Every structure is written in structure tokens, then in C-alpha cells.
Amino acid sequence: MTKQTKIYLLKTMLIIVCSVIALYIIATKTIIGEGFGKVISDSFIIFQVVPDGGGETSMVNWLKFKTFIISIAVFAVVFVGFATYWISQYLLKKDRQYIATLLKQSLEDEDVPALDLEYLEIQNELEKIKLTNQKNQEALIQETQRTKDLVTFLAHDLRTPLASVIGYLNLLVDSPEIPVETRAKYLGIALDKAYRLEYLIDEFFDITRFNFQNIVLDYSVFDLSLLLQQLSEEFYPILQKKSQQLVMNMPEKCLIEADSTKLVRVLNNLLKNASAYGFEETNILLSVTIKEDKLQLLVKNQGNTIPPEKLTVIFDKFYRLDSARSTNSGGAGLGLAIAKEIVEVHEGSIEATSENQSTEFIVILPLKKQ
């Protein structure tokens, strides 16, 4: 109970005591009391004349007196009950207003005043709310800034390949005498830039889906080893650009119950990341091991060591390691964030480690639906 509530309670008790004393004085020392006593006497005391000159005798009408006492008792019970209820609600309202004020202060970064020991738990919770609110505000500011930067960067990235496509196509239209080999070269460049535009547009759609849609899983049992083998063939052209090789170490057959489409998205993002940030002419390791009812998937590449402070935010939305934002490989920075979201919806976990120019992404997934 707060000091303010104790003061209200003491005031109420003092008013009740004073009221009782006042009623007692009125009943015994004033004309009102005497009149009330006369009414009681006339109502409950019966005077009778004794025959043969014996004078008068008095007797109490117990039936009326009993009825009166019962009525007073019922009235007192109702009054005390009503008064108790009113006082409790009044004090409860004051407590709520006080706690609401403290909560508002904690949310507005004001200092929370020290409370009594009885409310120490509430004070601790308010301090936690205050810290959580501050962290949420800081995270919101950072994410808002990253989103603004993302829009600026992607707008710039969209303009560059679009200008190239328009430039090469205009060159082909305006110069029909260009040799066939040169024409094929220009068309190839324009096609690559068009693919780049398609990729960046997909990034914009990813932002919308990631922010406003919940991930719904469509579970099925499938062979992860076969899926990885198919994925490695699709990645061959990407790896060839940097003379990289994908080394796979996995069981001949690995059955898992999960959403295959979503896991392909996870693996696709991890392999793209490993290739983009890996050194040229190096190997990318893709390893799968089974431990009891869990599956561990490892993606390892040789590249620049990621500092510890960046490892803590590498799965955040819109975060990218390369601040320079290469127009050839730069994206929105959603790949790892989406991968983490999908893995966690599967009741799994994902983490990253980096040292000695080697980076590992480790994914743990349950073999069966939880």
C-alpha cells in the first residue's frame, strides 16, 4: 500500500471515529438526544395503573423492541457494507490512478519515484517496462533509418541497370550496321541488366511480404539430400562467375518433415551469401549431419572475417555487410533475416560464427514437425 493510500485510509477512519463520537454526544448531551430517548420510551415502554391505589408500573414491549433492534442491525449491516465497498473502491481507484501515473512516467522516460516495500515488485516491473520501451524506440529509429537508406540505395540501383538497358537498345536501333558478334554482345549485356532489374524488383516485393505477412508452413516429408543436389546444379552458373566450387558432405538419404519450398529459400539465401562474400577460387562447404531427432546444416565459406559486433546484427532486416553496396551483388539485406524467420517458424535455430577468414552458418532443424 502506498503512502498516499494509507493517508486516505487514515482520513476515512478518522472521519468514522469522529462521526461516532459526535453521535454519542448528540444522543447523551443534547435536546435531540433527549427527544430521541423520549420517542424510544414512548414506543417501547408501556405504563399501567396498578389497581387499589398501587400507582403505575412500566414494562417493555419486547416484540416492538426486538423488531426495532433487528431493523437497526440490518440497517447497520447495509450501511457498513456500503461504506466498506465505497471506501475500497475509492482506495482502489486512487491506487490505479497512482500506478497509471507511474506507468506514464516510465514510458515518457521520467524518473520513477521510490515506492514502499509493498510496491517494490511493481517498481521493478515499471523499470523493466521503461528499459524495454527505450530499447524498442531505439530499434524503431534504427530500422526506420535503415529502411530510408534502403529505398535510397535501391532507387539508385534501379536507375543504373535501367540506363544501361536503354542505352544498349538505343545503340542497336540507331546502328543497324553493327556486326553480328557485337550485336550479340550488346544484347547479352542488356539481358544481364534486365535480370538485375528483375532481382531488385523482387527485393521490393520481399520487403512487403516480410513486413506484412506471417509465414505459413506447408509441411511434407521429403529427401533433403536430393533437394540439396538439385540446388547445387542450379547454383553452378553463379559459382562459376567467381571460380568457386560447392563441396557437399551429407548422407545419401535424409528424410525430413518440413516446408520444402521455404527451406529452399533458406538454403538459397545462405549459398548466395556465401558466394557473394567468399573469395574467388575457393570452396564453399555444405554439410548435413543428423544428431538424434535434430538435423544440423552447415554452410561455410572462405572470406573476410566478420567482426563480432557485426555478427550480432547480421540477421537484422535491411542489414548488409558491404557498406559500399556493389551494384552487381547488392540487395536489400533481407536474405539472412528471412532465413532466420523461416528457421524459427520451423522451431529451429540459426547462428553465425566467423574467424580466421572463415565464416560458418549453422542451422538446426527438427526432423519431424513439432
GUGUZA-656895 format. One line per field, with one value per residue (C-alpha): x, y, z; residue in three letters. Coordinates in nm, 4 decimals, decimal comma. Last residue first. Example, Ala and Ser with C-alpha at 12.3 -4.5 7.8 and 13.67 -1.06 7.14 Angstrom:
c1: [1,3670 / 1,2300]
c2: [-0,1060 / -0,4500]
c3: [0,7140 / 0,7800]
roro: [SER / ALA]
//
This chain:
c1: [0,6909 / 0,7049 / 0,9750 / 1,3500 / 1,3857 / 1,6100 / 1,9476 / 2,1116 / 2,4799 / 2,6256 / 3,0046 / 3,2517 / 3,6238 / 3,8877 / 4,0486 / 3,7214 / 3,3482 / 3,0473 / 2,6809 / 2,3637 / 2,0359 / 1,7708 / 1,4755 / 1,1085 / 1,0158 / 0,8953 / 1,2471 / 1,4049 / 1,1730 / 1,2382 / 1,6144 / 1,6201 / 1,4096 / 1,6611 / 1,9507 / 1,8141 / 1,6653 / 1,9685 / 1,8002 / 2,0402 / 2,3934 / 2,5628 / 2,6412 / 2,5651 / 2,8169 / 2,6808 / 2,9830 / 2,8634 / 2,9240 / 2,7894 / 2,4247 / 2,1444 / 1,7952 / 1,6318 / 1,8571 / 2,0261 / 2,3801 / 2,3152 / 2,5195 / 2,7719 / 2,8515 / 2,9854 / 3,1879 / 3,3754 / 3,3134 / 3,6331 / 3,6853 / 3,6140 / 3,6368 / 3,2910 / 3,0980 / 2,7339 / 2,6419 / 2,3096 / 2,2384 / 1,9358 / 1,7777 / 1,5964 / 1,9162 / 2,2014 / 2,1897 / 2,4628 / 2,4463 / 2,7435 / 2,7657 / 3,1227 / 3,2014 / 3,5392 / 3,7660 / 3,8653 / 3,7364 / 3,6922 / 3,3523 / 3,1173 / 2,8854 / 2,9246 / 2,8455 / 2,5554 / 2,4100 / 2,4508 / 2,2752 / 1,9900 / 1,9284 / 1,9427 / 1,6786 / 1,4560 / 1,4877 / 1,3767 / 1,0586 / 0,9718 / 1,0434 / 0,8163 / 0,9223 / 0,9302 / 1,2820 / 1,4205 / 1,7966 / 1,9318 / 2,2904 / 2,4010 / 2,5731 / 2,9046 / 2,8846 / 3,1693 / 3,0458 / 3,3167 / 3,4088 / 3,5533 / 3,3977 / 3,1465 / 3,1406 / 2,9657 / 2,6614 / 2,6460 / 2,6626 / 2,3912 / 2,1110 / 2,3125 / 2,3742 / 2,0000 / 1,9220 / 2,1739 / 2,0396 / 1,6855 / 1,8050 / 1,9821 / 1,6749 / 1,4545 / 1,0933 / 0,8158 / 0,5589 / 0,4632 / 0,3107 / 0,4254 / 0,2587 / 0,4916 / 0,3048 / 0,2642 / 0,3146 / 0,6836 / 0,8460 / 0,5964 / 0,6369 / 1,0177 / 1,0291 / 0,8299 / 1,0959 / 1,3688 / 1,1854 / 1,2118 / 1,5869 / 1,6184 / 1,4119 / 1,6313 / 1,9427 / 1,7874 / 1,7340 / 2,0982 / 2,2051 / 1,9759 / 2,1211 / 2,4725 / 2,3764 / 2,2104 / 2,5269 / 2,7407 / 2,5027 / 2,5157 / 2,8946 / 2,9098 / 2,6551 / 2,8463 / 2,6842 / 2,5372 / 2,1931 / 2,3271 / 2,0376 / 1,8352 / 2,1328 / 2,2611 / 1,9112 / 1,8981 / 2,2408 / 2,1486 / 1,8023 / 1,9391 / 2,2297 / 2,0028 / 1,7794 / 2,0852 / 2,1832 / 1,8378 / 1,7360 / 2,0499 / 1,9884 / 1,6286 / 1,7582 / 2,0044 / 1,7533 / 1,4846 / 1,7360 / 1,8650 / 1,5093 / 1,4545 / 1,7823 / 1,6763 / 1,3391 / 1,5114 / 1,7459 / 1,4680 / 1,2478 / 1,5333 / 1,5981 / 1,2293 / 1,2054 / 1,5127 / 1,3687 / 1,0343 / 1,2036 / 1,4033 / 1,0917 / 0,8888 / 1,1664 / 1,1746 / 0,7975 / 0,8241 / 1,0798 / 0,8552 / 0,5599 / 0,7652 / 0,8709 / 0,5094 / 0,4865 / 0,8377 / 0,7140 / 0,7818 / 1,0773 / 0,9759 / 1,0110 / 1,2350 / 1,0800 / 1,1497 / 0,7954 / 0,7014 / 0,8161 / 0,6292 / 0,3131 / 0,3468 / 0,3929 / 0,0809 / -0,1124 / 0,0097 / -0,1217 / -0,4520 / -0,4925 / -0,4133 / -0,6613 / -0,9282 / -0,8572 / -0,8871 / -1,2247 / -1,3417 / -1,2421 / -1,4079 / -1,7306 / -1,7448 / -1,6763 / -1,9387 / -2,1956 / -2,1237 / -2,1283 / -2,4598 / -2,6174 / -2,5002 / -2,6136 / -2,9562 / -2,9997 / -2,8941 / -3,1261 / -3,4172 / -3,3373 / -3,3198 / -3,6527 / -3,8277 / -3,6927 / -3,8119 / -4,1569 / -4,1911 / -4,0291 / -4,2875 / -4,1088 / -4,2969 / -4,3901 / -4,5920 / -4,8113 / -4,9636 / -5,0868 / -5,4060 / -5,6259 / -5,5454 / -5,1970 / -5,2017 / -5,0014 / -4,7158 / -4,5862 / -4,2283 / -4,1320 / -4,2593 / -4,2989 / -3,9542 / -3,7911 / -3,9583 / -3,8492 / -3,4922 / -3,4972 / -3,6155 / -3,3410 / -3,0823 / -3,2064 / -3,2034 / -2,8316 / -2,5852 / -2,6487 / -2,7549 / -2,5749 / -2,2573 / -2,2719 / -2,3462 / -2,0476 / -1,8216 / -1,9377 / -1,8837 / -1,5381 / -1,4464 / -1,5800 / -1,3991 / -1,0753 / -1,1136 / -1,1563 / -0,8559 / -0,6433 / -0,7441 / -0,6645 / -0,3249 / -0,2519 / -0,3400 / -0,0932 / 0,1774 / 0,1356 / 0,0000]
c2: [-3,0201 / -3,1424 / -3,4021 / -3,3881 / -3,0824 / -2,8110 / -2,6657 / -2,4243 / -2,3315 / -2,0513 / -2,0551 / -1,7848 / -1,8347 / -1,5641 / -1,6688 / -1,6253 / -1,6038 / -1,7592 / -1,7427 / -1,8745 / -2,0365 / -2,2072 / -2,4410 / -2,4428 / -2,4448 / -2,0846 / -2,0165 / -2,1434 / -1,9338 / -1,6127 / -1,6727 / -1,7203 / -1,4063 / -1,2021 / -1,3653 / -1,2674 / -0,9283 / -0,7071 / -0,5124 / -0,6253 / -0,5573 / -0,8110 / -0,6259 / -0,2734 / -0,3183 / -0,1656 / 0,0219 / -0,0554 / -0,4239 / -0,6222 / -0,5557 / -0,5058 / -0,4440 / -0,6654 / -0,7922 / -1,1325 / -0,9861 / -0,7783 / -0,9693 / -1,0844 / -0,7193 / -0,6528 / -0,9745 / -0,8617 / -1,0708 / -1,2287 / -1,1694 / -1,4747 / -1,8544 / -2,0125 / -2,2472 / -2,3579 / -2,6105 / -2,7935 / -2,9738 / -3,2033 / -3,2927 / -3,6029 / -3,7876 / -3,5958 / -3,5889 / -3,4202 / -3,2092 / -3,0191 / -2,7554 / -2,6314 / -2,3456 / -2,3859 / -2,1056 / -1,9663 / -1,6169 / -1,5236 / -1,5566 / -1,2652 / -1,3127 / -1,6918 / -1,7468 / -1,5007 / -1,6698 / -2,0064 / -1,8857 / -1,7199 / -2,0253 / -2,2561 / -2,0532 / -2,0182 / -2,3905 / -2,4390 / -2,2392 / -2,4513 / -2,7753 / -2,6949 / -2,9504 / -3,3209 / -3,4514 / -3,7572 / -3,7638 / -4,0091 / -4,0496 / -3,8647 / -3,5275 / -3,3650 / -3,1274 / -2,9205 / -2,6293 / -2,4847 / -2,1226 / -1,9822 / -1,6425 / -1,6421 / -2,0240 / -2,0180 / -1,8407 / -2,0764 / -2,3868 / -2,2716 / -2,4573 / -2,7793 / -2,7334 / -2,6897 / -3,0254 / -3,1994 / -3,0113 / -3,1333 / -3,4920 / -3,4762 / -3,3167 / -3,6130 / -3,5116 / -3,5368 / -3,2564 / -2,9453 / -2,6341 / -2,3547 / -2,0145 / -1,7146 / -1,4078 / -1,1261 / -0,7514 / -0,6797 / -0,9715 / -0,9738 / -0,6029 / -0,6087 / -0,9219 / -0,7416 / -0,4694 / -0,7326 / -0,8937 / -0,5570 / -0,5630 / -0,9103 / -0,8163 / -0,5113 / -0,7296 / -0,9670 / -0,6676 / -0,5709 / -0,9202 / -0,9041 / -0,5668 / -0,7091 / -1,0122 / -0,7908 / -0,5827 / -0,8933 / -1,0355 / -0,7039 / -0,7043 / -1,0555 / -0,9699 / -0,6626 / -0,3204 / -0,1841 / -0,1361 / 0,1456 / 0,3518 / 0,0510 / -0,1336 / 0,1796 / 0,2549 / -0,0982 / -0,0539 / 0,2782 / 0,1734 / -0,1408 / 0,0515 / 0,3266 / 0,0617 / -0,1058 / 0,2217 / 0,3593 / 0,0544 / 0,0680 / 0,4355 / 0,3655 / 0,0623 / 0,2769 / 0,5480 / 0,2983 / 0,1053 / 0,4168 / 0,5046 / 0,1482 / 0,1549 / 0,4832 / 0,3386 / 0,0266 / 0,2327 / 0,4558 / 0,1542 / -0,0249 / 0,2831 / 0,3137 / -0,0557 / -0,0347 / 0,2651 / 0,0917 / -0,2218 / -0,0154 / 0,1649 / -0,1553 / -0,3180 / -0,0173 / -0,0394 / -0,4089 / -0,3345 / -0,0619 / -0,3002 / -0,5562 / -0,2904 / -0,1994 / -0,3414 / -0,2095 / 0,1458 / 0,3208 / 0,5258 / 0,7671 / 0,6558 / 0,9023 / 1,0238 / 0,8499 / 0,9071 / 0,5400 / 0,5227 / 0,8424 / 0,7076 / 0,3870 / 0,5877 / 0,7906 / 0,4714 / 0,3304 / 0,6379 / 0,6346 / 0,2653 / 0,3155 / 0,6043 / 0,3910 / 0,1077 / 0,3491 / 0,4721 / 0,1219 / 0,0034 / 0,3066 / 0,2608 / -0,1122 / -0,0590 / 0,2174 / 0,0019 / -0,2920 / -0,0706 / 0,0833 / -0,2490 / -0,4057 / -0,1030 / -0,1007 / -0,4703 / -0,4206 / -0,1197 / -0,3198 / -0,6144 / -0,3837 / -0,2244 / -0,5581 / -0,6779 / -0,3573 / -0,3930 / -0,7509 / -0,6697 / -0,4117 / -0,3114 / -0,2813 / 0,0034 / 0,0132 / 0,2942 / 0,3624 / 0,0887 / 0,2728 / -0,0365 / -0,1292 / -0,0722 / 0,1725 / 0,0545 / 0,2222 / 0,0600 / 0,1192 / 0,0529 / 0,3457 / 0,6121 / 0,5372 / 0,5348 / 0,8666 / 1,0094 / 0,8932 / 1,0633 / 1,3828 / 1,3605 / 1,3006 / 1,5957 / 1,8108 / 1,7494 / 1,5714 / 1,1990 / 1,1277 / 1,4245 / 1,3424 / 0,9798 / 1,0829 / 1,3169 / 1,0431 / 0,8035 / 1,0667 / 1,1474 / 0,7792 / 0,7473 / 1,0633 / 0,9408 / 0,6063 / 0,7847 / 1,0093 / 0,7100 / 0,5289 / 0,8307 / 0,8692 / 0,4989 / 0,5298 / 0,8172 / 0,6269 / 0,3384 / 0,0000]
c3: [-3,3553 / -3,7142 / -3,7593 / -3,8274 / -3,6040 / -3,7526 / -3,6520 / -3,8970 / -3,8687 / -4,0785 / -4,0869 / -4,1874 / -4,2447 / -4,2788 / -3,9470 / -3,7554 / -3,8199 / -3,6487 / -3,7484 / -3,5880 / -3,6884 / -3,4773 / -3,5284 / -3,4318 / -3,8059 / -3,7580 / -3,6279 / -3,9497 / -4,1684 / -3,9718 / -3,9692 / -4,3463 / -4,3927 / -4,1931 / -4,3778 / -4,7181 / -4,6303 / -4,6906 / -4,9680 / -5,2342 / -5,3558 / -5,5816 / -5,9037 / -5,7827 / -5,5062 / -5,1909 / -5,0450 / -4,6940 / -4,7553 / -4,4618 / -4,5325 / -4,2811 / -4,4203 / -4,1568 / -3,8802 / -3,9162 / -3,9279 / -3,6187 / -3,3567 / -3,6185 / -3,6928 / -3,3415 / -3,3582 / -3,6738 / -3,9893 / -4,1169 / -4,4887 / -4,6971 / -4,7107 / -4,6980 / -4,4713 / -4,4840 / -4,2126 / -4,1736 / -3,8495 / -3,8275 / -3,4959 / -3,3666 / -3,2640 / -3,4265 / -3,8079 / -4,0115 / -4,3287 / -4,4740 / -4,7473 / -4,7851 / -5,0238 / -5,1920 / -5,3069 / -5,6477 / -5,5678 / -5,2038 / -5,0407 / -4,9716 / -5,2697 / -5,2791 / -4,9109 / -4,9239 / -5,2286 / -5,0554 / -4,7390 / -4,9307 / -5,1496 / -4,8490 / -4,6646 / -4,9729 / -5,0411 / -4,6799 / -4,7519 / -5,0555 / -4,8706 / -4,5755 / -4,3179 / -4,2332 / -4,3004 / -4,4768 / -4,5365 / -4,7950 / -4,9121 / -4,6027 / -4,6468 / -4,7331 / -5,0287 / -5,1731 / -5,3848 / -5,6072 / -5,6770 / -5,9979 / -5,9184 / -6,2081 / -6,1954 / -5,8582 / -6,0016 / -6,3031 / -6,0734 / -5,8361 / -6,0128 / -6,0004 / -5,6276 / -5,5702 / -5,7278 / -5,5019 / -5,1997 / -5,2721 / -5,3118 / -4,9765 / -4,8139 / -4,9062 / -4,8448 / -4,5856 / -4,6137 / -4,4162 / -4,5727 / -4,3422 / -4,3080 / -4,2704 / -4,1487 / -4,3942 / -4,3550 / -4,3111 / -4,4907 / -4,7759 / -4,8479 / -4,8222 / -5,0373 / -5,3071 / -5,3159 / -5,3399 / -5,6297 / -5,8070 / -5,7451 / -5,8969 / -6,2023 / -6,2586 / -6,2417 / -6,4929 / -6,7219 / -6,6745 / -6,7775 / -7,0821 / -7,1870 / -7,1608 / -7,3686 / -7,6302 / -7,6521 / -7,7048 / -7,9658 / -8,1557 / -8,1349 / -8,2831 / -8,5516 / -8,6645 / -8,6067 / -8,9353 / -8,7763 / -8,5590 / -8,4171 / -8,3016 / -8,1523 / -7,9769 / -7,8461 / -7,7014 / -7,5412 / -7,3789 / -7,2601 / -7,0939 / -6,9391 / -6,8043 / -6,6486 / -6,4954 / -6,3175 / -6,2257 / -6,0255 / -5,8106 / -5,7285 / -5,6243 / -5,4328 / -5,2395 / -5,1488 / -5,0502 / -4,8410 / -4,6682 / -4,5645 / -4,4404 / -4,2476 / -4,0839 / -3,9868 / -3,8542 / -3,6378 / -3,5033 / -3,4311 / -3,2519 / -3,0361 / -2,9517 / -2,8714 / -2,6462 / -2,4591 / -2,4158 / -2,2839 / -2,0352 / -1,9130 / -1,8955 / -1,6901 / -1,4552 / -1,4210 / -1,3374 / -1,0654 / -0,9230 / -0,9223 / -0,7297 / -0,4777 / -0,4112 / -0,0587 / 0,0080 / -0,0412 / -0,3690 / -0,4993 / -0,7739 / -1,1398 / -1,3228 / -1,6462 / -1,9760 / -2,1014 / -2,0723 / -1,7080 / -1,6251 / -1,7845 / -1,5825 / -1,2622 / -1,3392 / -1,4124 / -1,0792 / -0,8967 / -1,0823 / -1,0092 / -0,6409 / -0,6182 / -0,7839 / -0,5409 / -0,2483 / -0,3714 / -0,4498 / -0,1017 / 0,0641 / -0,1326 / -0,0597 / 0,3102 / 0,3292 / 0,1510 / 0,3797 / 0,6905 / 0,5833 / 0,4937 / 0,8213 / 1,0224 / 0,8536 / 0,9228 / 1,2851 / 1,3292 / 1,1873 / 1,4146 / 1,7153 / 1,6250 / 1,5769 / 1,9122 / 2,0774 / 1,9225 / 2,0476 / 2,3781 / 2,4747 / 2,7893 / 3,1197 / 3,3473 / 3,6712 / 3,7973 / 4,1385 / 4,3766 / 4,4528 / 4,4512 / 4,0940 / 3,9454 / 3,6558 / 3,3538 / 3,1669 / 2,8458 / 2,7356 / 2,3705 / 2,1646 / 2,4288 / 2,5705 / 2,2265 / 2,1416 / 2,4778 / 2,4093 / 2,0671 / 2,2344 / 2,4939 / 2,2245 / 2,0200 / 2,3342 / 2,3626 / 2,5895 / 2,5559 / 2,1948 / 2,0387 / 2,2272 / 2,1102 / 1,7525 / 1,7551 / 1,8918 / 1,6196 / 1,3479 / 1,4791 / 1,4633 / 1,1059 / 0,9891 / 1,1463 / 0,9698 / 0,6348 / 0,6955 / 0,7920 / 0,4732 / 0,2510 / 0,4193 / 0,3723 / 0,0030 / -0,0420 / 0,1440 / -0,0978 / 0,0000]
roro: [GLN / LYS / LYS / LEU / PRO / LEU / ILE / VAL / ILE / PHE / GLU / THR / SER / GLN / ASN / GLU / SER / THR / ALA / GLU / ILE / SER / GLY / GLU / HIS / VAL / GLU / VAL / ILE / GLU / LYS / ALA / ILE / ALA / LEU / GLY / LEU / GLY / ALA / GLY / GLY / SER / ASN / THR / SER / ARG / ALA / SER / ASP / LEU / ARG / TYR / PHE / LYS / ASP / PHE / ILE / VAL / THR / LEU / LYS / GLU / PRO / PRO / ILE / THR / ASN / GLY / GLN / ASN / LYS / VAL / LEU / LEU / GLN / LEU / LYS / ASP / GLU / LYS / ILE / THR / VAL / SER / LEU / LEU / ILE / ASN / THR / GLU / GLU / PHE / GLY / TYR / ALA / SER / ALA / ASN / LYS / LEU / LEU / ASN / ASN / LEU / VAL / ARG / VAL / LEU / LYS / THR / SER / ASP / ALA / GLU / ILE / LEU / CYS / LYS / GLU / PRO / MET / ASN / MET / VAL / LEU / GLN / GLN / SER / LYS / LYS / GLN / LEU / ILE / PRO / TYR / PHE / GLU / GLU / SER / LEU / GLN / GLN / LEU / LEU / LEU / SER / LEU / ASP / PHE / VAL / SER / TYR / ASP / LEU / VAL / ILE / ASN / GLN / PHE / ASN / PHE / ARG / THR / ILE / ASP / PHE / PHE / GLU / ASP / ILE / LEU / TYR / GLU / LEU / ARG / TYR / ALA / LYS / ASP / LEU / ALA / ILE / GLY / LEU / TYR / LYS / ALA / ARG / THR / GLU / VAL / PRO / ILE / GLU / PRO / SER / ASP / VAL / LEU / LEU / ASN / LEU / TYR / GLY / ILE / VAL / SER / ALA / LEU / PRO / THR / ARG / LEU / ASP / HIS / ALA / LEU / PHE / THR / VAL / LEU / ASP / LYS / THR / ARG / GLN / THR / GLU / GLN / ILE / LEU / ALA / GLU / GLN / ASN / LYS / GLN / ASN / THR / LEU / LYS / ILE / LYS / GLU / LEU / GLU / ASN / GLN / ILE / GLU / LEU / TYR / GLU / LEU / ASP / LEU / ALA / PRO / VAL / ASP / GLU / ASP / GLU / LEU / SER / GLN / LYS / LEU / LEU / THR / ALA / ILE / TYR / GLN / ARG / ASP / LYS / LYS / LEU / LEU / TYR / GLN / SER / ILE / TRP / TYR / THR / ALA / PHE / GLY / VAL / PHE / VAL / VAL / ALA / PHE / VAL / ALA / ILE / SER / ILE / ILE / PHE / THR / LYS / PHE / LYS / LEU / TRP / ASN / VAL / MET / SER / THR / GLU / GLY / GLY / GLY / ASP / PRO / VAL / VAL / GLN / PHE / ILE / ILE / PHE / SER / ASP / SER / ILE / VAL / LYS / GLY / PHE / GLY / GLU / GLY / ILE / ILE / THR / LYS / THR / ALA / ILE / ILE / TYR / LEU / ALA / ILE / VAL / SER / CYS / VAL / ILE / ILE / LEU / MET / THR / LYS / LEU / LEU / TYR / ILE / LYS / THR / GLN / LYS / THR / MET]
//
